[in-house]
Every structure is written in structure tokens, then in C-alpha cells.
Amino acid sequence: MSGVNGDKSRFNRVRKQKLARRIRNRELFKAASQVKPPAASASHKKPVGA
């Protein structure tokens, strides 16, 4: 059923869940995009010459 056809309690509960999930996901992706990977140290470079 839909919100129009009378199942308002379930429809609104699911609607609020969807909205809350979107907000949580936006915050999660925003936080994940701000985290930068650590810079590679000098020990990861290949030795020069042989």
C-alpha cells in the first residue's frame, strides 16, 4: 500500500528511515573523502643503481 491508500504509519516510518539513511550516507562519504592516505616514505622507493 502507499501513503495515499491509507497505510500512513508504515509509509511515514519507511520514509523517515530512507531520509535518515541518506543523511548518514552523505556524512559518511563526506568524511571518507576528506581522509587522505599517508604519504609514501623513503623506504618504499627502489634503490638507485645496482
C-alpha distance matrix in Angstrom:
0.0 3.7 6.9 8.1 6.1 7.3 6.0 8.9 10.9 9.1 8.2 11.9 13.3 12.1 13.3 16.5 17.1 16.9 19.3 21.6 21.7 22.8 25.4 26.7 27.0 28.8 31.3 31.8 32.6 34.8 36.7 37.1 38.5 41.1 42.5 45.4 47.0 50.4 53.4 55.3 58.6 62.0 62.0 59.3 61.6 63.8 67.5 69.6 72.4 73.5
3.7 0.0 3.8 5.3 5.2 6.8 6.0 7.4 10.2 8.8 6.5 9.8 12.0 10.9 11.0 14.4 15.5 15.0 16.9 19.6 20.1 20.7 23.1 24.9 25.2 26.6 29.1 30.1 30.7 32.6 34.8 35.4 36.5 39.0 40.7 43.7 45.5 49.0 51.8 53.9 57.2 60.7 60.9 58.3 60.5 62.7 66.5 68.5 71.3 72.6
6.9 3.8 0.0 3.8 5.5 5.7 5.4 4.8 8.2 8.2 5.5 7.5 10.6 10.5 9.9 12.8 14.8 14.6 15.8 18.4 19.6 20.1 22.1 24.2 25.0 26.0 28.3 29.7 30.5 32.0 34.2 35.2 36.3 38.5 40.4 43.5 45.5 49.0 51.9 54.2 57.4 60.9 61.3 58.8 61.1 63.5 67.2 69.2 72.1 73.5
8.1 5.3 3.8 0.0 3.8 5.7 7.5 7.6 11.4 11.8 9.3 11.1 14.3 14.2 13.3 16.3 18.4 18.0 18.9 21.8 23.0 23.2 25.1 27.5 28.1 28.9 31.4 32.8 33.5 34.9 37.2 38.2 39.1 41.4 43.4 46.4 48.5 52.0 54.8 57.1 60.4 63.9 64.3 61.8 63.9 66.3 70.0 71.9 74.8 76.2
6.1 5.2 5.5 3.8 0.0 3.8 6.2 8.0 11.4 11.5 10.0 12.6 15.3 15.2 15.2 18.2 19.8 19.7 21.2 23.8 24.8 25.4 27.5 29.5 30.1 31.3 33.7 34.8 35.6 37.3 39.5 40.3 41.4 43.7 45.6 48.6 50.5 54.0 56.8 59.0 62.3 65.8 66.0 63.4 65.7 67.9 71.7 73.7 76.5 77.8
7.3 6.8 5.7 5.7 3.8 0.0 3.8 5.5 8.5 9.5 9.0 11.0 13.4 14.2 14.6 17.0 18.8 19.4 20.7 22.9 24.2 25.2 27.0 28.8 29.9 31.2 33.2 34.5 35.6 37.2 39.1 40.2 41.5 43.6 45.4 48.6 50.5 53.8 56.8 59.1 62.3 65.8 66.0 63.6 66.0 68.4 72.1 74.2 77.1 78.4
6.0 6.0 5.4 7.5 6.2 3.8 0.0 3.8 5.8 5.9 6.0 8.6 10.3 10.9 12.0 14.3 15.7 16.6 18.3 20.1 21.2 22.6 24.5 25.9 27.0 28.7 30.6 31.6 32.9 34.7 36.4 37.3 38.9 41.0 42.5 45.8 47.6 50.9 54.0 56.2 59.3 62.8 62.9 60.5 63.0 65.4 69.0 71.3 74.2 75.4
8.9 7.4 4.8 7.6 8.0 5.5 3.8 0.0 3.8 5.6 4.9 5.8 8.3 9.8 10.0 11.8 13.9 15.0 16.0 17.9 19.5 20.8 22.2 23.9 25.3 26.7 28.4 29.8 31.2 32.6 34.3 35.6 37.1 39.0 40.7 44.0 46.0 49.3 52.4 54.8 57.8 61.4 61.7 59.4 61.9 64.4 68.1 70.2 73.3 74.6
10.9 10.2 8.2 11.4 11.4 8.5 5.8 3.8 0.0 3.8 5.5 5.4 6.2 8.7 9.9 10.7 12.4 14.4 15.5 16.6 18.4 20.2 21.4 22.6 24.4 26.0 27.3 28.5 30.4 31.8 33.2 34.5 36.3 38.1 39.5 42.9 44.8 47.9 51.2 53.6 56.5 60.1 60.2 58.1 60.8 63.4 66.9 69.2 72.3 73.5
9.1 8.8 8.2 11.8 11.5 9.5 5.9 5.6 3.8 0.0 3.8 5.5 5.1 6.1 8.4 9.9 10.5 12.2 14.2 15.3 16.4 18.4 20.1 21.0 22.3 24.4 25.9 26.7 28.4 30.2 31.5 32.5 34.4 36.4 37.7 41.0 42.7 45.8 49.1 51.3 54.3 57.8 57.8 55.6 58.3 60.7 64.3 66.7 69.7 70.8
8.2 6.5 5.5 9.3 10.0 9.0 6.0 4.9 5.5 3.8 0.0 3.8 5.5 5.3 6.0 8.6 9.9 10.6 12.3 14.2 15.3 16.6 18.5 20.0 21.1 22.7 24.6 25.6 26.9 28.6 30.4 31.3 32.9 35.0 36.6 39.8 41.6 45.0 48.0 50.3 53.4 57.0 57.2 54.8 57.3 59.8 63.4 65.6 68.6 69.8
11.9 9.8 7.5 11.1 12.6 11.0 8.6 5.8 5.4 5.5 3.8 0.0 3.8 5.5 4.9 6.0 8.5 9.8 10.4 12.1 14.0 15.3 16.5 18.2 19.8 21.1 22.7 24.1 25.7 27.0 28.6 30.0 31.5 33.3 35.0 38.4 40.5 43.7 46.8 49.3 52.3 55.9 56.2 54.1 56.6 59.2 62.8 64.9 68.1 69.5
13.3 12.0 10.6 14.3 15.3 13.4 10.3 8.3 6.2 5.1 5.5 3.8 0.0 3.8 5.4 5.3 6.3 8.8 10.1 10.6 12.3 14.4 15.6 16.5 18.3 20.2 21.4 22.4 24.3 25.9 27.1 28.4 30.3 32.0 33.4 36.8 38.7 41.8 45.0 47.4 50.3 54.0 54.1 52.1 54.7 57.3 60.9 63.2 66.3 67.6
12.1 10.9 10.5 14.2 15.2 14.2 10.9 9.8 8.7 6.1 5.3 5.5 3.8 0.0 3.8 5.4 5.0 6.2 8.7 9.8 10.4 12.4 14.3 15.2 16.3 18.4 20.1 20.8 22.3 24.2 25.7 26.5 28.3 30.4 31.7 35.0 36.7 40.0 43.1 45.4 48.4 52.0 52.1 49.8 52.4 54.9 58.5 60.8 63.8 65.0
13.3 11.0 9.9 13.3 15.2 14.6 12.0 10.0 9.9 8.4 6.0 4.9 5.4 3.8 0.0 3.8 5.4 5.2 6.3 8.6 9.9 10.8 12.6 14.3 15.4 16.8 18.7 20.0 21.2 22.7 24.6 25.7 27.1 29.1 30.8 34.1 36.1 39.5 42.5 44.9 48.0 51.6 51.9 49.7 52.1 54.7 58.3 60.4 63.5 64.9
16.5 14.4 12.8 16.3 18.2 17.0 14.3 11.8 10.7 9.9 8.6 6.0 5.3 5.4 3.8 0.0 3.8 5.4 5.1 6.1 8.5 9.9 10.6 12.2 14.2 15.4 16.7 18.2 20.0 21.2 22.6 24.2 25.8 27.4 29.1 32.6 34.7 37.8 41.0 43.5 46.5 50.1 50.5 48.5 51.0 53.8 57.3 59.4 62.7 64.1
17.1 15.5 14.8 18.4 19.8 18.8 15.7 13.9 12.4 10.5 9.9 8.5 6.3 5.0 5.4 3.8 0.0 3.8 5.5 5.1 6.0 8.6 10.0 10.5 12.1 14.2 15.4 16.2 18.1 19.9 21.0 22.1 24.1 26.0 27.2 30.6 32.4 35.6 38.8 41.2 44.1 47.8 47.9 45.9 48.5 51.1 54.7 57.0 60.1 61.4
16.9 15.0 14.6 18.0 19.7 19.4 16.6 15.0 14.4 12.2 10.6 9.8 8.8 6.2 5.2 5.4 3.8 0.0 3.8 5.5 5.1 6.2 8.7 9.9 10.5 12.3 14.4 15.2 16.4 18.2 20.0 20.8 22.3 24.5 26.0 29.2 31.1 34.5 37.5 39.8 43.0 46.5 46.8 44.5 46.9 49.5 53.1 55.3 58.4 59.8
19.3 16.9 15.8 18.9 21.2 20.7 18.3 16.0 15.5 14.2 12.3 10.4 10.1 8.7 6.3 5.1 5.5 3.8 0.0 3.8 5.4 5.2 6.3 8.7 10.0 10.7 12.6 14.3 15.5 16.6 18.6 20.0 21.2 23.0 24.9 28.3 30.5 33.8 36.7 39.4 42.4 46.0 46.6 44.5 46.8 49.6 53.1 55.1 58.3 59.9
21.6 19.6 18.4 21.8 23.8 22.9 20.1 17.9 16.6 15.3 14.2 12.1 10.6 9.8 8.6 6.1 5.1 5.5 3.8 0.0 3.8 5.5 5.1 6.2 8.6 9.9 10.8 12.2 14.3 15.4 16.6 18.3 20.0 21.5 23.1 26.6 28.8 31.8 35.0 37.6 40.5 44.2 44.7 42.7 45.2 48.1 51.5 53.7 57.0 58.5
21.7 20.1 19.6 23.0 24.8 24.2 21.2 19.5 18.4 16.4 15.3 14.0 12.3 10.4 9.9 8.5 6.0 5.1 5.4 3.8 0.0 3.8 5.5 5.1 6.1 8.6 10.0 10.4 12.1 14.1 15.3 16.2 18.1 20.1 21.3 24.7 26.5 29.7 32.9 35.3 38.3 41.9 42.2 40.1 42.6 45.3 48.8 51.1 54.3 55.7
22.8 20.7 20.1 23.2 25.4 25.2 22.6 20.8 20.2 18.4 16.6 15.3 14.4 12.4 10.8 9.9 8.6 6.2 5.2 5.5 3.8 0.0 3.8 5.5 5.1 6.1 8.6 9.7 10.5 12.1 14.2 15.1 16.3 18.5 20.3 23.4 25.6 29.0 31.8 34.4 37.5 41.1 41.7 39.4 41.7 44.4 48.0 50.0 53.2 54.8
25.4 23.1 22.1 25.1 27.5 27.0 24.5 22.2 21.4 20.1 18.5 16.5 15.6 14.3 12.6 10.6 10.0 8.7 6.3 5.1 5.5 3.8 0.0 3.8 5.5 5.2 6.3 8.6 10.0 10.6 12.4 14.2 15.5 16.9 18.9 22.3 24.8 27.9 30.9 33.7 36.7 40.3 41.0 39.1 41.4 44.4 47.8 49.7 53.1 54.8
26.7 24.9 24.2 27.5 29.5 28.8 25.9 23.9 22.6 21.0 20.0 18.2 16.5 15.2 14.3 12.2 10.5 9.9 8.7 6.2 5.1 5.5 3.8 0.0 3.8 5.5 5.2 6.1 8.7 9.9 10.6 12.2 14.3 15.6 17.0 20.5 22.6 25.7 28.8 31.5 34.3 38.0 38.5 36.7 39.2 42.1 45.5 47.7 51.1 52.6
27.0 25.2 25.0 28.1 30.1 29.9 27.0 25.3 24.4 22.3 21.1 19.8 18.3 16.3 15.4 14.2 12.1 10.5 10.0 8.6 6.1 5.1 5.5 3.8 0.0 3.8 5.4 4.9 6.1 8.4 9.8 10.3 12.1 14.3 15.6 18.8 20.7 24.1 27.0 29.5 32.6 36.2 36.7 34.5 36.9 39.7 43.2 45.3 48.6 50.1
28.8 26.6 26.0 28.9 31.3 31.2 28.7 26.7 26.0 24.4 22.7 21.1 20.2 18.4 16.8 15.4 14.2 12.3 10.7 9.9 8.6 6.1 5.2 5.5 3.8 0.0 3.8 5.4 5.3 6.0 8.6 9.8 10.6 12.5 14.6 17.7 20.3 23.6 26.3 29.1 32.2 35.7 36.6 34.5 36.7 39.6 43.0 44.9 48.2 50.0
31.3 29.1 28.3 31.4 33.7 33.2 30.6 28.4 27.3 25.9 24.6 22.7 21.4 20.1 18.7 16.7 15.4 14.4 12.6 10.8 10.0 8.6 6.3 5.2 5.4 3.8 0.0 3.8 5.5 5.1 6.1 8.5 9.9 10.8 12.7 16.2 18.9 21.9 24.8 27.8 30.6 34.2 35.1 33.4 35.7 38.8 42.1 44.1 47.5 49.3
31.8 30.1 29.7 32.8 34.8 34.5 31.6 29.8 28.5 26.7 25.6 24.1 22.4 20.8 20.0 18.2 16.2 15.2 14.3 12.2 10.4 9.7 8.6 6.1 4.9 5.4 3.8 0.0 3.8 5.5 5.2 6.1 8.6 10.1 11.0 14.5 16.5 19.6 22.8 25.4 28.3 32.0 32.6 30.7 33.2 36.2 39.5 41.7 45.0 46.6
32.6 30.7 30.5 33.5 35.6 35.6 32.9 31.2 30.4 28.4 26.9 25.7 24.3 22.3 21.2 20.0 18.1 16.4 15.5 14.3 12.1 10.5 10.0 8.7 6.1 5.3 5.5 3.8 0.0 3.8 5.4 4.9 6.0 8.6 10.1 13.0 15.2 18.6 21.4 24.0 27.2 30.7 31.5 29.3 31.5 34.4 37.8 39.7 43.1 44.8
34.8 32.6 32.0 34.9 37.3 37.2 34.7 32.6 31.8 30.2 28.6 27.0 25.9 24.2 22.7 21.2 19.9 18.2 16.6 15.4 14.1 12.1 10.6 9.9 8.4 6.0 5.1 5.5 3.8 0.0 3.8 5.5 5.3 6.5 9.1 12.1 15.1 18.2 20.8 23.8 26.8 30.3 31.5 29.6 31.6 34.8 38.1 39.8 43.2 45.2
36.7 34.8 34.2 37.2 39.5 39.1 36.4 34.3 33.2 31.5 30.4 28.6 27.1 25.7 24.6 22.6 21.0 20.0 18.6 16.6 15.3 14.2 12.4 10.6 9.8 8.6 6.1 5.2 5.4 3.8 0.0 3.8 5.5 5.3 6.7 10.3 13.0 15.9 18.8 21.9 24.6 28.2 29.3 27.6 30.0 33.2 36.4 38.3 41.9 43.7
37.1 35.4 35.2 38.2 40.3 40.2 37.3 35.6 34.5 32.5 31.3 30.0 28.4 26.5 25.7 24.2 22.1 20.8 20.0 18.3 16.2 15.1 14.2 12.2 10.3 9.8 8.5 6.1 4.9 5.5 3.8 0.0 3.8 5.4 5.4 8.5 10.6 13.9 16.8 19.5 22.5 26.1 26.9 24.9 27.3 30.3 33.7 35.7 39.1 40.8
38.5 36.5 36.3 39.1 41.4 41.5 38.9 37.1 36.3 34.4 32.9 31.5 30.3 28.3 27.1 25.8 24.1 22.3 21.2 20.0 18.1 16.3 15.5 14.3 12.1 10.6 9.9 8.6 6.0 5.3 5.5 3.8 0.0 3.8 5.6 7.6 10.3 13.8 16.0 18.9 22.1 25.5 26.7 24.7 26.5 29.6 32.9 34.6 38.0 40.0
41.1 39.0 38.5 41.4 43.7 43.6 41.0 39.0 38.1 36.4 35.0 33.3 32.0 30.4 29.1 27.4 26.0 24.5 23.0 21.5 20.1 18.5 16.9 15.6 14.3 12.5 10.8 10.1 8.6 6.5 5.3 5.4 3.8 0.0 3.8 6.2 9.7 12.5 14.7 18.0 20.9 24.3 25.8 24.2 26.1 29.5 32.6 34.2 37.8 39.9
42.5 40.7 40.4 43.4 45.6 45.4 42.5 40.7 39.5 37.7 36.6 35.0 33.4 31.7 30.8 29.1 27.2 26.0 24.9 23.1 21.3 20.3 18.9 17.0 15.6 14.6 12.7 11.0 10.1 9.1 6.7 5.4 5.6 3.8 0.0 3.8 6.7 9.3 12.1 15.3 18.0 21.6 22.8 21.2 23.5 26.9 29.9 31.8 35.4 37.3
45.4 43.7 43.5 46.4 48.6 48.6 45.8 44.0 42.9 41.0 39.8 38.4 36.8 35.0 34.1 32.6 30.6 29.2 28.3 26.6 24.7 23.4 22.3 20.5 18.8 17.7 16.2 14.5 13.0 12.1 10.3 8.5 7.6 6.2 3.8 0.0 3.8 6.4 8.7 11.9 14.7 18.2 19.6 18.0 20.0 23.4 26.4 28.2 31.8 33.9
47.0 45.5 45.5 48.5 50.5 50.5 47.6 46.0 44.8 42.7 41.6 40.5 38.7 36.7 36.1 34.7 32.4 31.1 30.5 28.8 26.5 25.6 24.8 22.6 20.7 20.3 18.9 16.5 15.2 15.1 13.0 10.6 10.3 9.7 6.7 3.8 0.0 3.8 6.4 8.9 12.0 15.5 16.5 14.7 16.9 20.2 23.3 25.4 29.0 30.7
50.4 49.0 49.0 52.0 54.0 53.8 50.9 49.3 47.9 45.8 45.0 43.7 41.8 40.0 39.5 37.8 35.6 34.5 33.8 31.8 29.7 29.0 27.9 25.7 24.1 23.6 21.9 19.6 18.6 18.2 15.9 13.9 13.8 12.5 9.3 6.4 3.8 0.0 3.8 6.4 8.8 12.4 13.5 12.4 14.8 18.4 21.1 23.3 26.9 28.7
53.4 51.8 51.9 54.8 56.8 56.8 54.0 52.4 51.2 49.1 48.0 46.8 45.0 43.1 42.5 41.0 38.8 37.5 36.7 35.0 32.9 31.8 30.9 28.8 27.0 26.3 24.8 22.8 21.4 20.8 18.8 16.8 16.0 14.7 12.1 8.7 6.4 3.8 0.0 3.8 6.3 9.6 11.4 10.4 12.1 15.8 18.3 20.1 23.9 25.9
55.3 53.9 54.2 57.1 59.0 59.1 56.2 54.8 53.6 51.3 50.3 49.3 47.4 45.4 44.9 43.5 41.2 39.8 39.4 37.6 35.3 34.4 33.7 31.5 29.5 29.1 27.8 25.4 24.0 23.8 21.9 19.5 18.9 18.0 15.3 11.9 8.9 6.4 3.8 0.0 3.8 6.7 8.1 6.6 8.5 12.1 14.8 16.9 20.5 22.4
58.6 57.2 57.4 60.4 62.3 62.3 59.3 57.8 56.5 54.3 53.4 52.3 50.3 48.4 48.0 46.5 44.1 43.0 42.4 40.5 38.3 37.5 36.7 34.3 32.6 32.2 30.6 28.3 27.2 26.8 24.6 22.5 22.1 20.9 18.0 14.7 12.0 8.8 6.3 3.8 0.0 3.8 5.4 5.9 7.8 11.4 13.3 15.5 19.2 20.9
62.0 60.7 60.9 63.9 65.8 65.8 62.8 61.4 60.1 57.8 57.0 55.9 54.0 52.0 51.6 50.1 47.8 46.5 46.0 44.2 41.9 41.1 40.3 38.0 36.2 35.7 34.2 32.0 30.7 30.3 28.2 26.1 25.5 24.3 21.6 18.2 15.5 12.4 9.6 6.7 3.8 0.0 3.8 5.4 5.7 9.0 10.1 12.1 15.8 17.6
62.0 60.9 61.3 64.3 66.0 66.0 62.9 61.7 60.2 57.8 57.2 56.2 54.1 52.1 51.9 50.5 47.9 46.8 46.6 44.7 42.2 41.7 41.0 38.5 36.7 36.6 35.1 32.6 31.5 31.5 29.3 26.9 26.7 25.8 22.8 19.6 16.5 13.5 11.4 8.1 5.4 3.8 0.0 3.8 5.6 8.1 9.2 12.2 15.5 16.6
59.3 58.3 58.8 61.8 63.4 63.6 60.5 59.4 58.1 55.6 54.8 54.1 52.1 49.8 49.7 48.5 45.9 44.5 44.5 42.7 40.1 39.4 39.1 36.7 34.5 34.5 33.4 30.7 29.3 29.6 27.6 24.9 24.7 24.2 21.2 18.0 14.7 12.4 10.4 6.6 5.9 5.4 3.8 0.0 3.8 6.6 9.2 12.2 15.5 16.6
61.6 60.5 61.1 63.9 65.7 66.0 63.0 61.9 60.8 58.3 57.3 56.6 54.7 52.4 52.1 51.0 48.5 46.9 46.8 45.2 42.6 41.7 41.4 39.2 36.9 36.7 35.7 33.2 31.5 31.6 30.0 27.3 26.5 26.1 23.5 20.0 16.9 14.8 12.1 8.5 7.8 5.7 5.6 3.8 0.0 3.8 6.4 8.8 12.2 13.9
63.8 62.7 63.5 66.3 67.9 68.4 65.4 64.4 63.4 60.7 59.8 59.2 57.3 54.9 54.7 53.8 51.1 49.5 49.6 48.1 45.3 44.4 44.4 42.1 39.7 39.6 38.8 36.2 34.4 34.8 33.2 30.3 29.6 29.5 26.9 23.4 20.2 18.4 15.8 12.1 11.4 9.0 8.1 6.6 3.8 0.0 3.8 6.4 9.2 10.5
67.5 66.5 67.2 70.0 71.7 72.1 69.0 68.1 66.9 64.3 63.4 62.8 60.9 58.5 58.3 57.3 54.7 53.1 53.1 51.5 48.8 48.0 47.8 45.5 43.2 43.0 42.1 39.5 37.8 38.1 36.4 33.7 32.9 32.6 29.9 26.4 23.3 21.1 18.3 14.8 13.3 10.1 9.2 9.2 6.4 3.8 0.0 3.8 6.4 7.7
69.6 68.5 69.2 71.9 73.7 74.2 71.3 70.2 69.2 66.7 65.6 64.9 63.2 60.8 60.4 59.4 57.0 55.3 55.1 53.7 51.1 50.0 49.7 47.7 45.3 44.9 44.1 41.7 39.7 39.8 38.3 35.7 34.6 34.2 31.8 28.2 25.4 23.3 20.1 16.9 15.5 12.1 12.2 12.2 8.8 6.4 3.8 0.0 3.8 6.8
72.4 71.3 72.1 74.8 76.5 77.1 74.2 73.3 72.3 69.7 68.6 68.1 66.3 63.8 63.5 62.7 60.1 58.4 58.3 57.0 54.3 53.2 53.1 51.1 48.6 48.2 47.5 45.0 43.1 43.2 41.9 39.1 38.0 37.8 35.4 31.8 29.0 26.9 23.9 20.5 19.2 15.8 15.5 15.5 12.2 9.2 6.4 3.8 0.0 3.7
73.5 72.6 73.5 76.2 77.8 78.4 75.4 74.6 73.5 70.8 69.8 69.5 67.6 65.0 64.9 64.1 61.4 59.8 59.9 58.5 55.7 54.8 54.8 52.6 50.1 50.0 49.3 46.6 44.8 45.2 43.7 40.8 40.0 39.9 37.3 33.9 30.7 28.7 25.9 22.4 20.9 17.6 16.6 16.6 13.9 10.5 7.7 6.8 3.7 0.0
